[in-house]
Amino acid sequence: MNSTIRVAFATNDKENIDAHFGKSKQFQTYKISAKESIFLENIDIKEKNTDKTISLLEDIDLVYFVDIGPVAAAKIIRKGIFPIKYKEIIRIKDELKKLESMLSKNPPPFIKKILKKRAA
């Protein structure tokens, strides 16, 4: 089973999950395993277009943000991306550690489903 997931964080400052999905200036992307988090790329959002933004995230498993509209949420779910909304600002570094820990133990069912899909 592939033990990595790909995650994107909506961010305006490159350090925190601090942006609305549709208003984010960029997404920081990472490949995460139980042992490490590897920075993949910073995806700059040049145009506020939900469909274009989603197409830039098509290889992502989870996307984090502080808010999202219902239409955008439905679209990312249809693309197989799991949305995670935080009401408060969270440090990306802290969330990476949490995800590594989660993968090293007994991941929740939605993470197991992602790992199974990646292994196929």
C-alpha positions as CSV (number, residue, x, y, z in Angstrom):
1,M,0.0,0.0,0.0
2,N,1.3,3.4,-0.9
3,S,1.8,5.2,2.4
4,T,1.9,8.8,1.1
5,I,-0.7,11.4,0.6
6,R,-0.6,14.7,-1.2
7,V,-1.9,17.8,0.5
8,A,-2.5,21.4,-0.4
9,F,-2.9,24.3,2.0
10,A,-4.7,27.5,1.0
11,T,-2.4,30.2,2.2
12,N,-1.7,33.9,1.8
13,D,1.5,34.0,3.8
14,K,3.1,30.6,3.0
15,E,3.2,29.7,6.7
16,N,-0.4,29.4,7.8
17,I,-3.7,27.8,6.6
18,D,-5.2,31.3,6.5
19,A,-7.1,31.6,3.2
20,H,-10.6,31.0,1.8
21,F,-10.4,28.4,-1.0
22,G,-11.6,30.8,-3.7
23,K,-9.6,33.8,-2.5
24,S,-6.3,32.1,-1.8
25,K,-3.2,33.7,-3.4
26,Q,-1.5,30.3,-3.4
27,F,-1.5,26.7,-2.3
28,Q,1.5,25.1,-0.7
29,T,1.7,21.4,-1.6
30,Y,3.3,18.5,0.2
31,K,3.8,14.8,-0.1
32,I,3.4,13.3,3.4
33,S,4.3,10.0,4.8
34,A,4.6,8.6,8.4
35,K,8.3,9.7,8.4
36,E,8.4,13.0,6.6
37,S,6.8,15.8,4.7
38,I,8.3,16.8,1.4
39,F,7.5,20.2,0.0
40,L,6.4,19.8,-3.6
41,E,5.6,23.2,-5.0
42,N,3.9,26.5,-4.4
43,I,0.9,26.9,-6.7
44,D,0.3,30.6,-7.4
45,I,-3.3,31.5,-8.2
46,K,-3.2,34.2,-10.8
47,E,-6.9,34.2,-11.6
48,K,-9.9,33.8,-9.4
49,N,-11.5,30.9,-11.3
50,T,-12.7,27.8,-9.3
51,D,-12.4,25.4,-12.1
52,K,-8.9,26.5,-13.0
53,T,-7.8,26.3,-9.4
54,I,-9.2,22.8,-9.0
55,S,-7.4,21.7,-12.2
56,L,-4.1,22.9,-10.6
57,L,-4.9,20.7,-7.6
58,E,-5.9,17.5,-9.5
59,D,-3.2,15.3,-8.0
60,I,-4.0,16.4,-4.4
61,D,-5.8,14.2,-1.9
62,L,-6.6,16.7,0.8
63,V,-7.0,20.5,0.6
64,Y,-7.1,22.7,3.7
65,F,-8.6,26.2,4.0
66,V,-10.5,28.5,6.4
67,D,-13.6,28.7,4.3
68,I,-15.1,27.6,0.9
69,G,-18.3,28.2,-1.0
70,P,-20.8,25.3,-1.5
71,V,-20.3,25.2,-5.2
72,A,-16.5,25.0,-5.0
73,A,-16.8,22.4,-2.2
74,A,-19.0,20.2,-4.4
75,K,-16.6,20.5,-7.3
76,I,-13.5,19.5,-5.3
77,I,-15.3,16.5,-3.8
78,R,-16.4,15.4,-7.3
79,K,-12.7,15.5,-8.3
80,G,-11.9,13.2,-5.4
81,I,-10.2,15.8,-3.2
82,F,-11.2,15.7,0.4
83,P,-11.8,19.2,1.8
84,I,-10.8,20.1,5.4
85,K,-12.0,23.4,6.8
86,Y,-10.5,25.1,9.9
87,K,-12.4,28.0,11.4
88,E,-9.2,29.4,12.9
89,I,-5.7,30.0,11.4
90,I,-3.4,27.0,11.8
91,R,0.3,26.8,11.1
92,I,1.1,24.6,8.1
93,K,4.1,23.1,10.0
94,D,1.9,22.0,12.8
95,E,-0.6,20.4,10.5
96,L,2.2,18.5,8.7
97,K,3.4,17.0,12.0
98,K,-0.2,16.0,12.8
99,L,-0.6,14.3,9.4
100,E,2.7,12.4,9.8
101,S,1.7,11.2,13.2
102,M,-1.7,10.2,11.9
103,L,-0.1,8.2,9.1
104,S,2.3,6.4,11.5
105,K,-0.5,5.1,13.7
106,N,-4.0,4.0,12.7
107,P,-5.3,6.6,10.2
108,P,-9.0,7.4,10.2
109,P,-11.1,5.7,7.5
110,F,-11.0,8.7,5.1
111,I,-7.2,8.6,5.1
112,K,-7.2,4.8,4.6
113,K,-9.5,5.2,1.6
114,I,-7.1,7.8,0.1
115,L,-4.1,5.4,0.7
116,K,-6.0,2.5,-0.9
117,K,-6.8,4.7,-3.9
118,R,-3.1,5.8,-4.2
119,A,-2.0,2.2,-4.1
120,A,-4.3,1.1,-6.9
